[in-house]
Every structure is written in structure tokens, then in C-alpha cells.
């Protein structure tokens, strides 16, 4: 199959970028022809605010370039990962005009929430869910703490809801968990267009030994990822449970301060993937203390691949992916005391950890290998190709929202 895969890279690398790279590599290694169309948000530095805002709602350059590329390569399907902000939903209409079916992976909740996280002021927020105009996100400056930037995202969502883009211009949406699928249906996406395919690791690392005797956190050091809960829990543990922290972010200063005060905490900063795998594989368990829903944290699959159990917030997709008592433990979101209790218990229970390590690896082999994912992804493409194109104009009102070429 010939697949055009499109992705808008972020200025700060996130989980979506390695997911995109893994799927491209997996497709190529399984004999599919892959053409890539990628933009990078570093280009925003050379743009004015108005130009960025206009491109977020409708990117004429991306629409034009994709039309040309699609005519030249004639793919069977085009698969979008992130279109925000420089590719924009205009790209769907480029594919529509060339009669190429569209698949969109839902890596985050951007279509339902201006900050894409359902998170505000330290807790889950669904104020914009289901609203035709996500005005609460503008009022509360949910995107980049800017009312203007939040208004731009809200304008994109509102415009394309009014145009029918989300319902008519995408053939198949790929949700990463059943939890996120339910949220998108609640937010107005058509249920019959949303399938579930989880994240995966490719190539898959072998299992680790789990002999390190420490806990590990891997991720962005930020409030929504639960970094403050993590640090509060380890303060209460009084140095009894070693912790290695991998990552960077706005709370890096607080992490550095905690590591300076507590010899049990080691902050390692960013690490290459091989080193991360090694750290996860030898850990007694991985900690996932996020206070937002998450969509499908890739680090969970990495932990399962290494056979490492996960202590996760009992919230959103995390409660679905991590099975309490089998592949890890749940704790109450935001509760440092409960997290500390679960960490102390699991570190002191070698037989339970051994049982969980076996279950984690079994879970990986059953759900998250490249073999199961290539089968699922191929079936999604075949579904999109066989579904036909809905009737209607290739572009609503012309080449842009106002009918201007």
C-alpha cells in the first residue's frame, strides 16, 4: 500500500513525535511505500501572529502543497498525526479534492479542548467539552496562558465544526484507548468513524531484569504530569525509596532542589532512548502520577515491553491501560500520601513485583507489538480506502473558508 503520512512537529519534542516515527518505520519495514509530508513549528519564529493565526484555521500553503504532492504520488490513503498549527484541517480538503481517504490519529484532545489536555488550575476540566464554541478556554487563557492564542485555537475548532470538517472530511479517526474514544464521541465526533488502536514500541526492546531497586519517572516535568505530587510523595518517604527522574520541563527547578535535599532522588535530565529503556528495565517500578486524563502515555508501553510494573493515577486512560494488581497499582490522583504508600508497598514486595513483571511482558506481547499494530493499522487503511468518499464539495466554499484561492 502507498501511504502519505503527515505530521506537524512541535517546538518541544513530545510523545507524538516518536509515535509518528515508529509508525513510519513500521510501515516501511513491512513493505509499504511511505511518503512523508512534515512541517516544524520552528518556522513560527519567522511569522507574525496574524499569519500564524490564519494558518492555524486554514493553511493555504499546506493545502496547496499537499494538493500538488497528492497529484504527484497518488497514495492510497493519507494518514495525519498532528496538523496543529501549520498544516491545519485544510489538509483534509486537499486530500478530499484528490479523492484520497483521510485517517487522523487522535493523539490529544485538541478538537475538544483549547489546551488539548482537559486540565486547568491543577485539575481535570471539561468546561469546553461538547460546546460549539469552546469559549471557557478563551476566558481562562487555557492555551499558552494567552487569551489571543486560546482564541485562535477556539476559532479553528469552531470554524471546522461549522463547516462539518470533523464529520465529513475524515474517513477514520484512530483513538488510542476506549476512554479517549468515549470522550471524542461525547464531544461530537461520529462514533462509527472512531476505531481504537493503541500506541506501541518499535522496534521492541527485550525485557529488563528489574534488579535496580529504584522507582523511575520518565516524562515532562510539569503540573499536568503530576511532578508536584511525585515530589511531595518522596518527601514523605524520607529517603526510603530511591527514585530516578528522567525528563525536563517547567518544574525542573523544583526537581533539582528536591534532588539536592534528598540523596534518594536523582534527576538525570533528558536521556537518549536506549538509556531510558535501560533505566526502565532495571527499575522496580515506573511511576505515572499524571493529573490530566492522558491519552495513551507511550512510556507505559515501554515499561510493559521491559516487564516493569507501573504505579499510575486512577484517572482517564491510565486506569484503563494499567490493570490494578496485575500490571501495576492505581493511586488516587493528586494524593501524595497514597502514591507514597503504594511505592513503599511495591518496593517491599519482591514476589508481587515478579508476578507483575511477567504479566506486564505478557500484556506487551498480546497488545503492543509491531505485529499486532501493523495488522491493526493495515485494517484501518483498508477500511478507509473501502469506505468511499462522501458526496459534497472538495473544499467548502472554495479553496479557503472564505472561498478565496
Beta strands, then each sheet from edge to edge (+ up, - down):
strand 1: 2-9
strand 2: 33-40
strand 3: 77-80
strand 4: 101-105
strand 5: 119-120
strand 6: 123-124
strand 7: 172-175
strand 8: 194-196
strand 9: 215-218
strand 10: 243-246
strand 11: 265-269
strand 12: 285-288
strand 13: 310-313
strand 14: 328-331
sheet 1: 2+ 1+ 3+ 4+ 7+ 8+
sheet 2: 5+ 6-
sheet 3: 11+ 10+ 9+ 12+ 13+ 14+
end
